[in-house]
Amino acid sequence: MKPIDLSKIISQYKTGWIALKPDYSSVVGSGKTPKQAVEAARTKGIGSPVLMRAAKSYAPIAPSEISLL
């Protein structure tokens, strides 16, 4: 399976909750609460979206290089 770069589709969301299609291909809803995000997804015909919390930054958690002195 090819890795999915979610940063391309979620970078505009900085607060609240994001509902994604089950295949992670696009955002189908968002809201201040998980319930609002799911309801928005259901209005687009997605009954079981993937939920994630939005973040102020989507930068990697760990550095890509580590230098030991």
Phi, psi and omega in degrees: 000136180282136178298148180251127177269095182291338183302331180291331184254346183245358187300335181282348182265115184250342180219162176084211185235148181238135175251125181250155171300152180302336178268007178063020185278337181198162176276130180244000177182158175205162179182173179289335180235159175302322181300317179296319180295317179294317179299320178296320179294319181294329177292342177260010176087011179258104185283329182228076180286163173270126182259142171213153179277136177288154181229151177295328179222140177250025178292155178303147180285320181252148177293154181279338178228144177232131179250121177262130181274000000 
